Amino acid sequence: MPRYLLGRVAGLLGVLLVTSFVVFASVHLAPGDPVSFLLHGRPATPETVAALRSQYHLDDPLAVQYAKWLGGVLQGDFGRSAQYHQDVSALLGSRLTGTFLLVGYAALLVAVSGVAAGVLAALRPGFVDRAVLIGTGVATATPSFVSAIGLVSLFSVNLGWFPGPGGTPEGLGDRLYHLTLPAFALATTFAGLLARVTRSAMLDELGREHVDVARARGVAGRTVVRRHVLRNSLGPVVTVGGTMLAGLLVTTSIVETAFDVPGLGSLLVQSVTAQDFAVVQAVTLLSVAAFVLVNLAVDLLAPLIDPRLTLHGEGTS
């Protein structure tokens, strides 16, 4: 276990190192002069241009710029935002809570509704199964921004049950209330996918020989489902669910922008529009790091949930 963990951590660090260089280089190799973006079209003297280039180390070779930027990142310094005129680290800190609450809320909805719908479909063949398949098919095919428009139109504009985009919530309860529609919009597609994965895993386990043997021995149906079917189905469900959690982190920008949620996703969209390089680099790098960490956690948890799996991803004999 320690050897495997060290290998996975080393691989994670390698992925983050390569990703950090790709993120840094892709932004700095974008068309146009970064100084013109910093000036926003305002006229400037040669002395001002030279000062800006020196301040942002734009006169250095790309490798030197990257080394200086990476050294700052390792110390928690992501640079300074040209759009907001403050340290990027402080800017990210003010937006993290909104994104984490939204992703956590959406992940809870995905886990509960996705697993429940998948189990129900597997245990109720016929009409219920077909209804779940149709519903999850529609949910999977519906983009987040379409879900956002529909939810706002129905529950905010027509029924008035939830607030629309914007607003200033006070306290955790009010904040979660404001995040309900964004969380549902973010969770819809992923819940449909998880329901189908759960259904497939459940059907696969229901057809196993040991399940038939347990039923033949007179074990109660609920006990068979709980101990032999649902438990053994959790391996693929958790694996796919972990990937979906990482996907939620990456796709928050659409929902946060649609509902005007002050999070990292909306900050990324605003920074790309304003060509705020430092913020774009920081948010992108954090998103990749979160994605890699979630996948590492899933790899470590999978063998604990399903002992038939090994840490190397192979089944035991």
N, C-alpha and C positions, 0 to 999 in steps of 0.2 A: 504493500500500500504506500509507504513513504516514497519508495523509488518511483512508482507510477505517478504519484502526486508531484514529485519534483520534475519528472519529465513533462507532465502536462503544464506545469507552471512555466517551465523553460520554453515550451512551445508557445504558450500564451504571450510571454514577453517578446519572443521573436515576431509573432504576428503583429503585436502592437508597435514594435519598432519599425517594421516594414510599412505598416499602415500609416504611422505618423509621418514618414518620409513622403509617401504618396499623397497624403492630405496636404502637407506643406508645399510640395513641388507643384501639385495640380493648381492650387490657388495662385501661386506666384508665377506660374507659366501661363496664366490666363491672358487673353489679348488685352493690350492697353498698358499704359504706364501707371503703376500703383500711385505715384505722386499725383497724377491728375484726378484719381479717385479720391484721394485725401483732400484735395483742394476743392472738389465739387465744381469744377469749371471756373472758379474765381481766378482772376489774374494774380500773378505772383512774380516777384523779382527773382533773378537767378540766385541771390543769396538765400531767399526763403526756400526755394526748391532744393538747394544744396543742404540746407539745414534739415529739411524733412527727410531727405535721402540718408543723411547721416544718423538722424534720430531713429529711423526704422531699419538701419543697417542695409539699405538697398544698394549701396555701393560695393558691398562684399560679394564674393562668389556665392552661388546657391548653396554649396556644401557648408560654407562658413555660416551663412544665415541660418541654415537648418540646425547646425550644431549649437548656435547661440539660443535659438528658439527652444530646442529640446532641453538644453540645460535649464532654461527658465521654467519649462513645463515640469521638470522633475522637482523643482522647488515650489511648485504651485503657482508660478507666474506665467500666465498665458498672454501677456502683453497688455496693451491698452486699446480700448475701443475708439475708433475714429468717429463713430456715429454718436455714441453716448458720452464720450469724453470721461470715461472712468475705467478702472482696472477691469479686465475681463473676468478675473476670478470673482470679484465682488458682484459683477453683473450676473454671472452664472449662479452664484449662491442665492441671489434674490429670486431666481426663476426655478430652481430645483424643486422646491416644495410643490409648486403647482403641477409640474410634470409627474412627480412621484405619486402624488395623490390621484391624479387622473389615471395613470397606468395601473396603480394598485387597485383602484375602484373597477376599472375595466377588466383586469385580470381576475378579480373575484367573480364578476359577472360571467366571464368566459368559462371559468372552472365549474361554477355551479350549474349554469344553464346548459353548457356543452356536455358535461358528463351526464347530467340528469336526462337530457333528451336522447343521448346515445344509448343509455341503459334502457330507457323506456322503449325505444325502437327495437332493440334486440330482444327484449322479453315479451313484446306484444306484436307478433307478426300479423300482417294483414293491414287493416285500415290505419291503425296507429303508426305502424312502421312506414307505410306509404306517406302519411301526413307529415311525419318527421323528415323523411327524405325530401319531400317537396319544399317544406319550410326551410330546411338547412340549405337546399340548393339555391333558393331565392336569397337567403342571407349571405351565402358564400359569393354569389354573383353581384351583390350590391356594394358598390364602392362606399367608402366612409363619408365622402362629401355628399353623396345622394342620401345616405341615412341621416346625415346632419340636417339637410334641407327638410326631409320628411318629418323628422322628430320635432324640429322647431315649428313647422307649419301646424302640426296636429296638437302637440302638447303645450306649446307656448302661445302661439297666435290664436288658435281656435278654442282650445279648452282652458288655457291659462293656468295649467297645473304647475308649470315650471317656468323660471325666468328665461328670457331669451339671451342672446349673446351679450357680453359686457356685464356691467354691474359691479358693485364692490361688496362682496360678502364679508360678514363679520363673524368670526369664530369658526371652529372646525365644523360644527353641524351645518351652519349656513353655507360654508364653502363646499361641503359634500353635496348639499342640496343643489347648488349652482352647477356642480360637476356631473349631475345625474344624466342629463341628456348627452353631454359630450362623452361620458363613459359608455353609454349605450351605443352611440354612433361608432365609437372606436371598437367596441367589443363584438358588434354584429357579425362581421365576416369571420372573425376568429372563432366565435362560438359555433357557427355553422360547421367550420372545418373540424373542430374538436369533437363535435357530436358525431360526425361521420367516422372519425378515427375510433371513438369509443364504441360505436355500434359494430364496426368491423372487428375490433379486438374481442368484444363480448361474443359475437357470433362464432369467432374462431375458437374461443375457449368452450363455448357451449357444445361444440362438436367433438371435444376431446374424449378419449376413452375413460379417463378417470372420473369425469363428470357422469357418464353413463353408469359406471360402477357404483358411484355414491348414490345415485338415484335408485339403482337396483337393490341396494342394501337398505333402502327405506329412509335415507337421510331426508329431512324436511327440505322442501324446495327453496325456501328463503336461506337456509343454512348452506345449501349447495351453491347458490348464487353468491352469497357473501364470502364464503371461505375458498371456494374453488374457481369461481368464474370471475367475479369482480376483482378479487385480489390479484389473480394472475393476469388480468387485463391492464393493470395499472402501469406496467412497464412501458409499453408503447404510448400510452396516454400521457404519462409524465414526460417522456422524451419529446413528443410532439408539442406538448403544452409548454415546455421550457423554450423551445424554438419560437413558439407563438408569443411568449412573454418578451423575448428579444425583439420580435417583430412589432409588438405594441410600442416598445421604446423608440423604434425607428420611424413608425408611421404617425406619431403624435402630431407632427407638424400640420397635417391636413386638418385634423379636428380642432387643434388649438387655434388655428387661423380662422376656421369657420365660426367658432364660438367665442373668439376673442379671449382665450384663456392665456394669462401671462405665464407661459412656460418656456422650456427650451426649444420646443418645436416652432412656436410662433417667433421666437427670437431668431432662430436660424433663417426662417423665411424673410424676416425683416432685414437681417444682416446681408443675405444674398442680394436682395434688392438694392440695398445701400452700398454694396460692395465693401462691407466691413470685414476685411480679411482676417483679422485676429479673432473675431467672434466666430466666424465660419469655421476656422481651423479648430478652435476649442470645442465647439458643439459637436462637430463631426468626429473628432477624436474621442470624446466622451461617449458618443453613441456606439462607436465601434468597440470601445473598451467594455461597455455594458453588455453588448451582444456577446463578446468573447467570454466574459465572466459568467453570464447566465448559462452558456453552453458547457462551460467547465463544471458548474454546479450540477447540471443535469447528468453529465457523464459520471460524476461521483455518486450521485443519489440513485441512479438506475440500478446498480447491483444490490444496493441496500433494500430497495423496494421489491425487486425480483431476484432472489438468490440464484436463479438459473443462469443469470447473466454474469459474466466475469468483468473485471475492470478493463479488459482489453476488447470488450464488445462481443465476445464469442460465447456461445452457449456451453454449459457444462454437460458432461456426458451423464 
